[in-house]
């Protein structure tokens, strides 16, 4: 365990987790669906550069890929969403587990996302090993 | 609350996001380096987001009305799909990266909690 690398990866992946759930709701509230599309380019690109392009989140060649998405998903689950509005300034858009709400109401979504992702992971594996 | 239609669209959204990232992102990064990441940010994550969360393929009933719950982002599918694909091909579990990602999520959540 290289704790310095873990510290760097923690900070850069916290950056993208925080950025996604502040910029995204704000851009969506301001510019509707186009704002949502722009938010992806604004924060995901910068997050990918710092976490994956320069490898601040310490992935290795022989290690199974850990995407910054792990930190992104946890950030909102735990801390909820915050948005900057034109009329009311900074407001809370949704709550997270840190606020004491239950994970129960989200479980169905979480399980179905897992099922979908498991299918995708298998298909991706098969796609990569086939030489067609 | 959950109709069979919601279940079908949510699973499809969960399949499509990691599959698209796994198929396209590496290719763009290989061809255009850092600029490929910019293209992927807009045209992979942005466009899939519009369908999964903008339109709502991934159903999140906990966000409205009298059944409050935390947001479960499509990012979960991205992480698990890409991780599993590599595990199946025989790659090892990289604990440094997992711990970084988990601590990053915990810290990101604290920052969101602390902001307002």
gemmi code that builds the backbone of each chain (N, CA, C; Angstrom):
import gemmi

chains = {
    "A": [
        ("UNK", (0.826, -1.207, 0.000), (0.000, 0.000, 0.000), (0.864, 1.263, 0.000)),
        ("UNK", (0.741, 2.067, -1.047), (1.451, 3.332, -1.120), (0.482, 4.439, -0.693)),
        ("UNK", (0.600, 4.856, 0.560), (-0.404, 5.775, 1.118), (-0.343, 7.173, 0.519)),
        ("UNK", (0.820, 7.558, 0.012), (0.891, 8.864, -0.653), (0.059, 8.849, -1.929)),
        ("UNK", (0.180, 7.734, -2.695), (-0.629, 7.622, -3.911), (-2.117, 7.531, -3.589)),
        ("UNK", (-2.426, 6.837, -2.472), (-3.832, 6.748, -2.070), (-4.370, 8.130, -1.679)),
        ("UNK", (-3.540, 8.917, -1.008), (-3.954, 10.273, -0.630), (-4.228, 11.122, -1.863)),
        ("UNK", (-3.329, 11.017, -2.865), (-3.531, 11.781, -4.097), (-4.814, 11.318, -4.793)),
        ("UNK", (-4.997, 9.993, -4.888), (-6.196, 9.457, -5.546), (-7.472, 9.824, -4.800)),
        ("UNK", (-7.389, 9.878, -3.481), (-8.552, 10.261, -2.673), (-8.970, 11.693, -2.988)),
        ("UNK", (-7.981, 12.573, -3.062), (-8.278, 13.990, -3.306), (-8.798, 14.211, -4.718)),
        ("UNK", (-8.155, 13.581, -5.709), (-8.605, 13.824, -7.081), (-9.955, 13.175, -7.361)),
        ("UNK", (-10.240, 12.034, -6.737), (-11.552, 11.424, -6.989), (-12.643, 12.105, -6.161)),
        ("UNK", (-12.277, 12.679, -4.990), (-13.248, 13.490, -4.246), (-13.594, 14.743, -5.051)),
        ("UNK", (-12.593, 15.291, -5.753), (-12.824, 16.462, -6.606), (-13.889, 16.169, -7.664)),
        ("UNK", (-13.771, 15.025, -8.313), (-14.743, 14.745, -9.380), (-16.114, 14.409, -8.771)),
        ("UNK", (-16.127, 13.733, -7.632), (-17.402, 13.435, -6.978), (-18.133, 14.695, -6.545)),
        ("UNK", (-17.388, 15.621, -5.972), (-17.973, 16.894, -5.547), (-18.393, 17.712, -6.767)),
        ("UNK", (-17.520, 17.743, -7.768), (-17.797, 18.538, -8.967), (-19.050, 18.079, -9.695)),
        ("UNK", (-19.208, 16.773, -9.826), (-20.361, 16.241, -10.555), (-21.671, 16.672, -9.897)),
        ("UNK", (-21.735, 16.557, -8.576), (-23.031, 16.778, -7.922), (-23.246, 18.217, -7.453)),
        ("UNK", (-22.374, 19.131, -7.888), (-22.653, 20.554, -7.752), (-22.878, 21.146, -9.150)),
        ("UNK", (-21.945, 20.873, -10.066), (-22.040, 21.452, -11.409), (-23.238, 20.888, -12.169)),
        ("UNK", (-23.459, 19.561, -12.038), (-24.515, 18.935, -12.838), (-25.918, 19.470, -12.497)),
        ("UNK", (-26.316, 19.445, -11.211), (-27.645, 19.980, -10.895), (-27.759, 21.470, -11.221)),
        ("UNK", (-26.654, 22.213, -11.053), (-26.680, 23.649, -11.343), (-26.884, 23.911, -12.825)),
        ("UNK", (-26.121, 23.201, -13.660), (-26.222, 23.388, -15.104), (-27.589, 22.924, -15.611)),
        ("UNK", (-28.092, 21.866, -15.025), (-29.410, 21.340, -15.404), (-30.505, 22.350, -15.062)),
        ("UNK", (-30.413, 22.960, -13.870), (-31.415, 23.939, -13.455), (-31.336, 25.195, -14.316)),
        ("UNK", (-30.134, 25.541, -14.758), (-29.926, 26.787, -15.496), (-30.274, 26.648, -16.977)),
        ("UNK", (-29.815, 25.559, -17.598), (-29.944, 25.443, -19.055), (-30.691, 24.200, -19.508)),
        ("UNK", (-31.425, 23.624, -18.570), (-32.225, 22.460, -18.906), (-31.367, 21.312, -19.453)),
        ("UNK", (-31.879, 20.525, -20.403), (-31.170, 19.303, -20.794), (-29.818, 19.594, -21.434)),
        ("UNK", (-29.703, 20.740, -22.123), (-28.408, 21.080, -22.710), (-27.375, 21.319, -21.603)),
        ("UNK", (-27.842, 21.895, -20.487), (-26.961, 22.089, -19.331), (-26.460, 20.766, -18.789)),
        ("UNK", (-27.333, 19.770, -18.768), (-26.937, 18.436, -18.308), (-25.873, 17.834, -19.217)),
        ("UNK", (-26.015, 18.068, -20.501), (-25.045, 17.530, -21.465), (-23.712, 18.260, -21.339)),
        ("UNK", (-23.787, 19.588, -21.191), (-22.565, 20.378, -21.027), (-21.836, 20.034, -19.732)),
        ("UNK", (-22.608, 19.768, -18.666), (-22.004, 19.453, -17.368), (-21.080, 18.251, -17.483)),
        ("UNK", (-21.488, 17.269, -18.275), (-20.663, 16.081, -18.465), (-19.310, 16.455, -19.050)),
        ("UNK", (-19.324, 17.272, -20.083), (-18.075, 17.664, -20.726), (-17.205, 18.499, -19.817)),
        ("UNK", (-17.845, 19.339, -18.989), (-17.106, 20.239, -18.115), (-16.412, 19.478, -16.981)),
        ("UNK", (-17.144, 18.648, -16.276), (-16.555, 18.034, -15.087), (-15.973, 16.641, -15.344)),
        ("UNK", (-16.632, 15.836, -16.159), (-16.116, 14.482, -16.386), (-14.775, 14.527, -17.117)),
        ("UNK", (-14.669, 15.456, -18.080), (-13.408, 15.570, -18.820), (-12.254, 15.922, -17.884)),
        ("UNK", (-12.437, 16.954, -17.069), (-11.378, 17.360, -16.144), (-11.090, 16.243, -15.141)),
        ("UNK", (-12.162, 15.608, -14.661), (-11.996, 14.492, -13.735), (-11.217, 13.354, -14.362)),
        ("UNK", (-11.493, 13.058, -15.627), (-10.796, 11.958, -16.309), (-9.326, 12.305, -16.547)),
        ("UNK", (-9.072, 13.558, -16.938), (-7.673, 13.981, -17.132), (-6.856, 13.741, -15.862)),
        ("UNK", (-7.396, 14.215, -14.735), (-6.600, 14.176, -13.512), (-6.585, 12.769, -12.883)),
        ("UNK", (-7.707, 12.046, -12.974), (-7.756, 10.726, -12.339), (-7.175, 9.603, -13.201)),
        ("UNK", (-7.471, 9.662, -14.503), (-7.118, 8.524, -15.353), (-6.051, 8.832, -16.398)),
        ("UNK", (-6.115, 10.010, -17.024), (-5.130, 10.302, -18.072), (-3.728, 10.398, -17.474)),
        ("UNK", (-3.618, 11.047, -16.294), (-2.315, 11.087, -15.628), (-2.233, 10.046, -14.499)),
        ("UNK", (-3.318, 9.279, -14.335), (-3.335, 8.148, -13.402), (-3.151, 8.535, -11.931)),
        ("UNK", (-3.762, 9.661, -11.515), (-3.700, 10.031, -10.095), (-4.445, 9.011, -9.236)),
        ("UNK", (-5.530, 8.469, -9.767), (-6.188, 7.342, -9.103), (-5.396, 6.111, -9.530)),
        ("UNK", (-4.678, 5.476, -8.573), (-3.591, 4.558, -8.954), (-4.023, 3.218, -9.569)),
        ("UNK", (-4.440, 3.240, -10.837), (-4.707, 1.986, -11.545), (-3.403, 1.398, -12.056)),
        ("UNK", (-3.349, 0.050, -12.126), (-2.155, -0.645, -12.605), (-2.521, -1.504, -13.814)),
        ("UNK", (-1.514, -1.812, -14.620), (-1.756, -2.585, -15.836), (-2.351, -3.960, -15.563)),
        ("UNK", (-1.894, -4.595, -14.465), (-2.384, -5.945, -14.184), (-3.547, -5.944, -13.199)),
        ("UNK", (-4.031, -4.740, -12.844), (-5.147, -4.649, -11.907), (-6.456, -4.393, -12.626)),
        ("UNK", (-7.551, -4.932, -12.064), (-8.873, -4.671, -12.638), (-9.168, -3.174, -12.522)),
        ("UNK", (-9.680, -2.600, -13.602), (-9.882, -1.160, -13.699), (-10.833, -0.633, -12.624)),
        ("UNK", (-10.339, 0.338, -11.828), (-11.205, 1.020, -10.860), (-11.472, 2.412, -11.405)),
        ("UNK", (-12.696, 2.664, -11.808), (-13.038, 3.937, -12.421), (-13.331, 4.977, -11.337)),
        ("UNK", (-13.096, 6.243, -11.688), (-13.443, 7.325, -10.756), (-14.935, 7.330, -10.463)),
        ("UNK", (-15.702, 6.626, -11.290), (-17.153, 6.520, -11.089), (-17.500, 5.977, -9.706)),
        ("UNK", (-16.612, 5.146, -9.139), (-16.852, 4.622, -7.787), (-16.994, 5.781, -6.797)),
        ("UNK", (-16.070, 6.739, -6.876), (-16.121, 7.902, -5.979), (-17.315, 8.795, -6.313)),
        ("UNK", (-17.631, 8.880, -7.603), (-18.766, 9.715, -8.027), (-20.070, 9.169, -7.437)),
        ("UNK", (-20.265, 7.872, -7.577), (-21.500, 7.261, -7.061), (-21.613, 7.438, -5.544)),
        ("UNK", (-20.518, 7.161, -4.831), (-20.531, 7.273, -3.372), (-20.782, 8.707, -2.904)),
        ("UNK", (-20.199, 9.675, -3.592), (-20.332, 11.075, -3.183), (-21.786, 11.488, -3.051)),
        ("UNK", (-22.568, 11.190, -4.091), (-23.977, 11.595, -4.058), (-24.787, 10.746, -3.095)),
        ("UNK", (-24.471, 9.451, -3.045), (-25.191, 8.556, -2.127), (-25.013, 9.042, -0.693)),
        ("UNK", (-23.801, 9.495, -0.363), (-23.496, 9.899, 1.007), (-23.843, 11.359, 1.284)),
        ("UNK", (-23.509, 12.236, 0.349), (-23.616, 13.675, 0.623), (-24.755, 14.394, -0.067)),
        ("UNK", (-25.472, 13.703, -0.971), (-26.570, 14.347, -1.682), (-26.085, 15.322, -2.741)),
        ("UNK", (-27.011, 16.095, -3.300), (-26.691, 17.019, -4.386), (-26.911, 18.469, -3.953)),
        ("UNK", (-26.052, 19.344, -4.496), (-26.126, 20.774, -4.189), (-26.201, 21.530, -5.502)),
        ("UNK", (-27.068, 22.555, -5.587), (-27.078, 23.313, -6.838), (-27.073, 24.812, -6.614)),
        ("UNK", (-26.458, 25.499, -7.589), (-26.410, 26.948, -7.590), (-27.560, 27.429, -8.469)),
        ("UNK", (-28.478, 28.181, -7.887), (-29.636, 28.650, -8.658), (-29.519, 30.148, -8.904)),
        ("UNK", (-30.236, 30.622, -9.931), (-30.209, 32.043, -10.268), (-30.940, 32.843, -9.193)),
        ("UNK", (-32.077, 32.344, -8.767), (-32.929, 33.122, -7.852), (-32.550, 32.968, -6.381)),
        ("UNK", (-32.189, 31.771, -5.973), (-32.004, 31.508, -4.552), (-30.573, 31.179, -4.135)),
        ("UNK", (-29.626, 31.368, -5.033), (-28.242, 31.061, -4.686), (-28.026, 29.571, -4.510)),
        ("UNK", (-27.195, 29.251, -3.553), (-26.806, 27.860, -3.325), (-27.889, 27.144, -2.514)),
        ("UNK", (-28.474, 26.104, -3.075), (-29.506, 25.353, -2.342), (-29.227, 23.856, -2.428)),
        ("UNK", (-29.769, 23.112, -1.495), (-29.625, 21.662, -1.505), (-30.645, 21.062, -2.464)),
        ("UNK", (-30.187, 20.179, -3.355), (-31.088, 19.558, -4.322), (-31.570, 18.196, -3.846)),
        ("UNK", (-30.746, 17.475, -3.084), (-31.191, 16.187, -2.539), (-30.308, 15.814, -1.357)),
        ("UNK", (-30.772, 14.852, -0.590), (-30.076, 14.462, 0.628), (-29.349, 13.133, 0.442)),
        ("UNK", (-28.367, 12.888, 1.311), (-27.604, 11.649, 1.248), (-27.622, 10.930, 2.585)),
        ("UNK", (-26.904, 9.817, 2.658), (-26.909, 9.010, 3.881), (-26.351, 9.776, 5.085)),
        ("UNK", (-25.428, 10.734, 4.828), (-24.898, 11.536, 5.940), (-25.994, 12.331, 6.644)),
        ("UNK", (-27.093, 12.616, 5.927), (-28.192, 13.369, 6.526), (-29.107, 12.473, 7.348)),
        ("UNK", (-28.798, 11.176, 7.360), (-29.573, 10.266, 8.187), (-30.743, 9.593, 7.478)),
        ("UNK", (-30.860, 9.801, 6.152), (-31.937, 9.116, 5.443), (-31.545, 7.665, 5.166)),
        ("UNK", (-32.543, 6.831, 4.887), (-32.312, 5.405, 4.675), (-31.917, 5.111, 3.228)),
        ("UNK", (-31.067, 4.090, 3.048), (-30.696, 3.667, 1.691), (-31.819, 2.847, 1.060)),
        ("UNK", (-32.756, 2.368, 1.887), (-33.832, 1.490, 1.431), (-34.565, 1.929, 0.170)),
        ("UNK", (-35.063, 3.158, 0.132), (-35.818, 3.586, -1.053), (-35.005, 3.567, -2.342)),
        ("UNK", (-33.665, 3.575, -2.237), (-32.827, 3.558, -3.436), (-32.387, 2.145, -3.815)),
        ("UNK", (-32.686, 1.155, -2.969), (-32.138, -0.190, -3.174), (-32.523, -0.819, -4.505)),
        ("UNK", (-33.785, -0.631, -4.898), (-34.245, -1.225, -6.162), (-33.421, -0.681, -7.340)),
        ("UNK", (-33.211, 0.629, -7.354), (-32.388, 1.235, -8.409), (-30.976, 0.669, -8.369)),
        ("UNK", (-30.406, 0.583, -7.159), (-29.033, 0.101, -7.008), (-28.899, -1.342, -7.521)),
        ("UNK", (-29.839, -2.199, -7.123), (-29.789, -3.610, -7.532), (-29.924, -3.748, -9.050)),
        ("UNK", (-30.848, -3.002, -9.643), (-31.043, -3.109, -11.095), (-29.848, -2.545, -11.864)),
        ("UNK", (-29.223, -1.489, -11.326), (-28.001, -0.970, -11.952), (-26.907, -2.033, -11.907)),
        ("UNK", (-26.818, -2.732, -10.781), (-25.841, -3.812, -10.621), (-26.085, -4.922, -11.634)),
        ("UNK", (-27.347, -5.303, -11.791), (-27.683, -6.362, -12.747), (-27.290, -5.934, -14.156)),
        ("UNK", (-27.659, -4.701, -14.521), (-27.310, -4.188, -15.850), (-25.807, -4.165, -16.049)),
        ("UNK", (-25.084, -3.667, -15.039), (-23.633, -3.542, -15.151), (-22.955, -4.912, -15.215)),
        ("UNK", (-23.525, -5.897, -14.523), (-22.970, -7.250, -14.572), (-23.110, -7.831, -15.976)),
        ("UNK", (-24.264, -7.609, -16.596), (-24.464, -8.045, -17.986), (-23.458, -7.334, -18.891)),
        ("UNK", (-23.310, -6.025, -18.691), (-22.381, -5.239, -19.513), (-20.948, -5.715, -19.330)),
        ("UNK", (-20.564, -6.014, -18.080), (-19.202, -6.473, -17.820), (-18.911, -7.780, -18.534)),
        ("UNK", (-19.882, -8.697, -18.507), (-19.715, -9.971, -19.199), (-19.615, -9.760, -20.709)),
        ("UNK", (-20.501, -8.924, -21.245), (-20.489, -8.677, -22.693), (-19.192, -8.004, -23.135)),
        ("UNK", (-18.717, -7.078, -22.301), (-17.476, -6.366, -22.612), (-16.291, -7.339, -22.629)),
        ("UNK", (-16.276, -8.237, -21.660), (-15.234, -9.268, -21.582), (-15.259, -10.134, -22.830)),
        ("UNK", (-16.461, -10.576, -23.216), (-16.589, -11.404, -24.420), (-16.194, -10.622, -25.676)),
        ("UNK", (-16.565, -9.359, -25.727), (-16.235, -8.520, -26.889), (-14.723, -8.388, -27.041)),
        ("UNK", (-14.040, -8.170, -25.895), (-12.595, -7.928, -25.943), (-11.809, -9.180, -26.283)),
        ("UNK", (-12.312, -10.349, -25.875), (-11.533, -11.557, -26.133), (-11.830, -12.167, -27.497)),
        ("UNK", (-12.917, -11.700, -28.119), (-13.200, -12.222, -29.453), (-12.338, -11.477, -30.463)),
        ("UNK", (-11.909, -12.176, -31.517), (-11.036, -11.518, -32.484), (-11.779, -11.206, -33.781)),
        ("UNK", (-13.090, -11.082, -33.676), (-13.867, -10.765, -34.880), (-13.652, -9.300, -35.250)),
    ],
    "B": [
        ("UNK", (-45.357, 1.419, -7.579), (-44.144, 2.232, -7.639), (-43.271, 1.820, -8.843)),
        ("UNK", (-42.797, 0.562, -8.779), (-41.968, 0.060, -9.873), (-42.833, -0.770, -10.821)),
        ("UNK", (-42.995, -0.306, -12.054), (-43.676, -1.118, -13.061), (-42.626, -1.963, -13.779)),
        ("UNK", (-43.075, -2.961, -14.536), (-42.088, -3.762, -15.278), (-41.363, -2.906, -16.317)),
        ("UNK", (-42.050, -1.861, -16.790), (-41.390, -0.960, -17.743), (-40.182, -0.273, -17.099)),
        ("UNK", (-40.352, 0.169, -15.853), (-39.253, 0.829, -15.126), (-38.074, -0.122, -14.956)),
        ("UNK", (-38.393, -1.386, -14.674), (-37.335, -2.379, -14.456), (-36.544, -2.606, -15.742)),
        ("UNK", (-37.250, -2.730, -16.858), (-36.589, -2.952, -18.144), (-35.694, -1.768, -18.509)),
        ("UNK", (-36.210, -0.547, -18.368), (-35.409, 0.614, -18.780), (-34.212, 0.817, -17.838)),
        ("UNK", (-34.396, 0.529, -16.546), (-33.294, 0.707, -15.602), (-32.167, -0.281, -15.884)),
        ("UNK", (-32.518, -1.537, -16.143), (-31.481, -2.527, -16.469), (-30.776, -2.137, -17.765)),
        ("UNK", (-31.557, -1.685, -18.754), (-30.940, -1.286, -20.023), (-29.952, -0.141, -19.810)),
        ("UNK", (-30.374, 0.854, -19.008), (-29.467, 1.974, -18.696), (-28.208, 1.487, -18.010)),
        ("UNK", (-28.369, 0.516, -17.104), (-27.227, -0.055, -16.391), (-26.305, -0.831, -17.307)),
        ("UNK", (-26.837, -1.428, -18.358), (-25.998, -2.130, -19.339), (-25.285, -1.126, -20.234)),
        ("UNK", (-26.057, -0.154, -20.729), (-25.558, 0.683, -21.819), (-24.398, 1.585, -21.411)),
        ("UNK", (-24.444, 2.145, -20.183), (-23.401, 3.110, -19.780), (-22.007, 2.464, -19.720)),
        ("UNK", (-21.812, 1.391, -18.936), (-20.469, 0.791, -18.909), (-20.067, 0.188, -20.256)),
        ("UNK", (-21.030, -0.351, -20.980), (-20.710, -0.952, -22.278), (-20.170, 0.116, -23.236)),
        ("UNK", (-20.838, 1.269, -23.285), (-20.406, 2.345, -24.177), (-19.034, 2.877, -23.774)),
        ("UNK", (-18.838, 3.079, -22.468), (-17.532, 3.550, -21.999), (-16.450, 2.544, -22.390)),
        ("UNK", (-16.720, 1.266, -22.109), (-15.734, 0.227, -22.393), (-15.416, 0.100, -23.872)),
        ("UNK", (-16.400, 0.346, -24.721), (-16.185, 0.195, -26.155), (-15.502, 1.415, -26.763)),
        ("UNK", (-15.901, 2.624, -26.334), (-15.487, 3.837, -27.043), (-14.309, 4.569, -26.411)),
        ("UNK", (-14.325, 4.667, -25.068), (-13.409, 5.597, -24.405), (-11.942, 5.313, -24.725)),
        ("UNK", (-11.546, 4.061, -24.596), (-10.157, 3.699, -24.848), (-9.725, 4.040, -26.263)),
        ("UNK", (-10.643, 3.805, -27.194), (-10.363, 4.090, -28.600), (-10.128, 5.588, -28.817)),
        ("UNK", (-10.995, 6.423, -28.222), (-10.844, 7.872, -28.357), (-9.545, 8.345, -27.723)),
        ("UNK", (-9.230, 7.794, -26.530), (-8.006, 8.205, -25.841), (-6.774, 7.773, -26.629)),
        ("UNK", (-6.871, 6.614, -27.279), (-5.764, 6.091, -28.070), (-5.538, 6.964, -29.310)),
        ("UNK", (-6.634, 7.367, -29.952), (-6.519, 8.146, -31.189), (-6.170, 9.604, -30.935)),
        ("UNK", (-6.784, 10.210, -29.892), (-6.639, 11.655, -29.689), (-6.032, 12.037, -28.349)),
        ("UNK", (-5.534, 11.073, -27.583), (-4.921, 11.363, -26.282), (-5.861, 12.152, -25.370)),
        ("UNK", (-5.360, 13.300, -24.816), (-6.185, 14.041, -23.852), (-7.437, 14.622, -24.508)),
        ("UNK", (-7.356, 14.972, -25.787), (-8.534, 15.493, -26.476), (-9.611, 14.420, -26.615)),
        ("UNK", (-9.182, 13.177, -26.692), (-10.140, 12.074, -26.733), (-10.983, 12.005, -25.474)),
        ("UNK", (-10.375, 12.370, -24.331), (-11.108, 12.400, -23.075), (-12.172, 13.489, -23.075)),
        ("UNK", (-11.852, 14.606, -23.742), (-12.835, 15.691, -23.867), (-14.024, 15.235, -24.713)),
        ("UNK", (-13.706, 14.605, -25.847), (-14.780, 14.081, -26.701), (-15.628, 13.068, -25.946)),
        ("UNK", (-14.962, 12.174, -25.206), (-15.686, 11.142, -24.468), (-16.545, 11.755, -23.368)),
        ("UNK", (-16.032, 12.807, -22.714), (-16.797, 13.475, -21.670), (-18.135, 13.967, -22.200)),
        ("UNK", (-18.092, 14.636, -23.343), (-19.332, 15.144, -23.931), (-20.171, 14.033, -24.566)),
        ("UNK", (-19.550, 13.260, -25.443), (-20.351, 12.386, -26.303), (-20.596, 10.995, -25.739)),
        ("UNK", (-19.858, 10.586, -24.724), (-20.182, 9.330, -24.054), (-20.985, 9.628, -22.789)),
        ("UNK", (-20.359, 10.312, -21.836), (-21.041, 10.548, -20.557), (-22.210, 11.523, -20.728)),
        ("UNK", (-21.999, 12.611, -21.472), (-23.068, 13.597, -21.647), (-24.284, 13.015, -22.327)),
        ("UNK", (-24.053, 12.344, -23.430), (-25.169, 11.810, -24.210), (-25.866, 10.668, -23.480)),
        ("UNK", (-25.100, 9.778, -22.861), (-25.738, 8.684, -22.118), (-26.453, 9.233, -20.878)),
        ("UNK", (-25.884, 10.258, -20.276), (-26.561, 10.895, -19.130), (-27.944, 11.423, -19.532)),
        ("UNK", (-27.999, 12.037, -20.732), (-29.292, 12.577, -21.177), (-30.363, 11.494, -21.172)),
        ("UNK", (-29.989, 10.310, -21.591), (-30.964, 9.213, -21.636), (-31.189, 8.603, -20.263)),
        ("UNK", (-30.097, 8.309, -19.539), (-30.230, 7.608, -18.258), (-30.871, 8.467, -17.167)),
        ("UNK", (-30.443, 9.717, -17.074), (-30.951, 10.569, -15.994), (-31.781, 11.746, -16.494)),
        ("UNK", (-31.409, 12.311, -17.659), (-32.187, 13.433, -18.204), (-33.586, 12.964, -18.565)),
        ("UNK", (-33.672, 11.950, -19.420), (-34.966, 11.370, -19.796), (-35.448, 10.431, -18.695)),
        ("UNK", (-34.527, 9.638, -18.145), (-34.901, 8.797, -17.024), (-35.024, 7.314, -17.308)),
        ("UNK", (-34.118, 6.775, -18.143), (-34.093, 5.314, -18.318), (-33.890, 4.641, -16.966)),
        ("UNK", (-32.962, 5.200, -16.166), (-32.733, 4.671, -14.807), (-33.737, 5.329, -13.876)),
        ("UNK", (-34.682, 4.527, -13.415), (-35.808, 5.022, -12.615), (-35.358, 5.267, -11.173)),
        ("UNK", (-35.649, 6.472, -10.657), (-35.240, 6.824, -9.287), (-36.454, 7.378, -8.534)),
        ("UNK", (-37.403, 6.515, -8.177), (-38.628, 7.006, -7.526), (-38.372, 7.618, -6.157)),
        ("UNK", (-37.202, 7.284, -5.560), (-36.895, 7.816, -4.229), (-36.640, 9.316, -4.252)),
        ("UNK", (-36.503, 9.906, -5.450), (-36.186, 11.323, -5.502), (-37.424, 12.209, -5.439)),
        ("UNK", (-38.604, 11.619, -5.553), (-39.788, 12.460, -5.584), (-40.811, 11.997, -4.556)),
        ("UNK", (-41.614, 12.927, -4.094), (-42.763, 12.618, -3.259), (-42.425, 12.174, -1.858)),
        ("UNK", (-43.156, 11.207, -1.358), (-43.130, 10.873, 0.064), (-42.238, 9.677, 0.380)),
        ("UNK", (-41.267, 9.407, -0.496), (-40.454, 8.212, -0.324), (-38.993, 8.606, -0.496)),
        ("UNK", (-38.474, 9.496, 0.381), (-37.158, 10.070, 0.137), (-36.017, 9.071, 0.294)),
        ("UNK", (-35.056, 9.163, -0.591), (-33.893, 8.281, -0.516), (-32.732, 8.939, -1.218)),
        ("UNK", (-31.544, 8.360, -1.106), (-30.375, 8.950, -1.746), (-30.345, 8.675, -3.253)),
        ("UNK", (-29.670, 9.561, -3.980), (-29.515, 9.413, -5.420), (-28.519, 8.298, -5.723)),
        ("UNK", (-28.915, 7.351, -6.573), (-27.972, 6.332, -7.026), (-27.608, 6.615, -8.472)),
        ("UNK", (-26.441, 7.190, -8.669), (-26.033, 7.645, -9.991), (-25.675, 6.483, -10.915)),
        ("UNK", (-25.758, 6.749, -12.223), (-25.342, 5.772, -13.231), (-23.871, 5.390, -13.067)),
        ("UNK", (-23.125, 6.212, -12.307), (-21.711, 5.930, -12.072), (-21.501, 4.544, -11.467)),
        ("UNK", (-22.444, 4.083, -10.651), (-22.322, 2.748, -10.065), (-22.180, 1.693, -11.159)),
        ("UNK", (-23.012, 1.813, -12.189), (-22.961, 0.858, -13.299), (-21.622, 0.956, -14.025)),
        ("UNK", (-21.138, 2.181, -14.195), (-19.854, 2.365, -14.886), (-18.742, 1.673, -14.118)),
        ("UNK", (-18.678, 1.903, -12.818), (-17.631, 1.279, -12.010), (-17.726, -0.241, -12.083)),
        ("UNK", (-18.888, -0.781, -11.796), (-19.002, -2.228, -11.664), (-18.814, -2.947, -13.010)),
        ("UNK", (-19.372, -2.399, -14.068), (-19.251, -3.038, -15.390), (-17.804, -3.144, -15.838)),
        ("UNK", (-17.055, -2.026, -15.704), (-15.663, -2.012, -16.157), (-14.780, -2.877, -15.254)),
        ("UNK", (-15.081, -2.851, -13.958), (-14.311, -3.637, -12.990), (-14.526, -5.124, -13.242)),
        ("UNK", (-15.770, -5.516, -13.429), (-16.094, -6.930, -13.640), (-15.494, -7.456, -14.942)),
        ("UNK", (-15.548, -6.641, -15.999), (-14.990, -7.076, -17.283), (-13.509, -7.439, -17.130)),
        ("UNK", (-12.779, -6.640, -16.357), (-11.358, -6.911, -16.136), (-11.144, -8.105, -15.217)),
        ("UNK", (-11.996, -8.244, -14.193), (-11.883, -9.406, -13.295), (-12.071, -10.702, -14.077)),
        ("UNK", (-13.049, -10.711, -14.975), (-13.331, -11.916, -15.774), (-12.142, -12.270, -16.655)),
        ("UNK", (-11.401, -11.237, -17.114), (-10.259, -11.514, -17.984), (-9.020, -11.889, -17.165)),
        ("UNK", (-9.165, -11.993, -15.832), (-8.066, -12.505, -15.015), (-7.212, -11.458, -14.338)),
        ("UNK", (-7.614, -10.193, -14.428), (-6.824, -9.165, -13.743), (-7.066, -9.206, -12.238)),
        ("UNK", (-6.079, -8.677, -11.498), (-6.140, -8.761, -10.043), (-6.895, -7.574, -9.441)),
        ("UNK", (-7.332, -7.751, -8.200), (-7.964, -6.642, -7.483), (-6.877, -5.693, -6.994)),
        ("UNK", (-6.981, -4.443, -7.416), (-5.998, -3.430, -7.046), (-6.539, -2.640, -5.854)),
        ("UNK", (-6.115, -3.027, -4.669), (-6.677, -2.426, -3.459), (-6.337, -0.961, -3.294)),
        ("UNK", (-5.165, -0.559, -3.793), (-4.803, 0.866, -3.700), (-5.832, 1.728, -4.426)),
        ("UNK", (-6.225, 1.273, -5.607), (-7.194, 2.056, -6.383), (-8.581, 1.993, -5.745)),
        ("UNK", (-8.958, 0.820, -5.230), (-10.274, 0.694, -4.590), (-10.360, 1.578, -3.350)),
        ("UNK", (-9.308, 1.526, -2.522), (-9.309, 2.350, -1.304), (-9.339, 3.831, -1.674)),
        ("UNK", (-8.562, 4.225, -2.698), (-8.582, 5.622, -3.154), (-9.984, 6.048, -3.556)),
        ("UNK", (-10.643, 5.199, -4.362), (-11.984, 5.534, -4.844), (-12.991, 5.628, -3.705)),
        ("UNK", (-12.911, 4.696, -2.758), (-13.856, 4.716, -1.622), (-13.614, 5.925, -0.732)),
        ("UNK", (-12.330, 6.195, -0.417), (-12.031, 7.370, 0.402), (-12.421, 8.653, -0.339)),
        ("UNK", (-12.217, 8.661, -1.651), (-12.615, 9.820, -2.459), (-14.110, 10.051, -2.381)),
        ("UNK", (-14.881, 8.971, -2.425), (-16.336, 9.087, -2.318), (-16.767, 9.575, -0.950)),
        ("UNK", (-16.092, 9.066, 0.083), (-16.417, 9.496, 1.457), (-16.093, 10.982, 1.633)),
        ("UNK", (-14.927, 11.393, 1.105), (-14.535, 12.803, 1.202), (-15.439, 13.685, 0.340)),
        ("UNK", (-15.749, 13.235, -0.878), (-16.652, 13.995, -1.744), (-18.006, 14.196, -1.075)),
        ("UNK", (-18.492, 13.152, -0.404), (-19.763, 13.240, 0.310), (-19.695, 14.237, 1.459)),
        ("UNK", (-18.573, 14.229, 2.167), (-18.405, 15.194, 3.267), (-18.436, 16.627, 2.724)),
        ("UNK", (-17.770, 16.837, 1.588), (-17.747, 18.186, 0.999), (-19.155, 18.615, 0.572)),
        ("UNK", (-19.902, 17.680, -0.025), (-21.277, 18.001, -0.437), (-22.155, 18.283, 0.778)),
        ("UNK", (-21.943, 17.483, 1.820), (-22.703, 17.663, 3.060), (-22.380, 19.012, 3.688)),
        ("UNK", (-21.105, 19.384, 3.607), (-20.646, 20.593, 4.297), (-20.990, 21.872, 3.535)),
        ("UNK", (-21.295, 21.754, 2.238), (-21.458, 22.969, 1.427), (-22.706, 23.763, 1.791)),
        ("UNK", (-23.834, 23.064, 1.879), (-25.070, 23.774, 2.226), (-26.058, 22.825, 2.866)),
    ],
}
model = gemmi.Model(1)
for chain_id, residues in chains.items():
    chain = gemmi.Chain(chain_id)
    for i, (resn, *xyz) in enumerate(residues, 1):
        res = gemmi.Residue()
        res.name, res.seqid = resn, gemmi.SeqId(i, " ")
        for name, pos in zip(("N", "CA", "C"), xyz):
            atom = gemmi.Atom()
            atom.name, atom.element = name, gemmi.Element(name[0])
            atom.pos, atom.b_iso = gemmi.Position(*pos), 0.0
            res.add_atom(atom)
        chain.add_residue(res)
    model.add_chain(chain)
structure = gemmi.Structure()
structure.add_model(model)
structure.setup_entities()
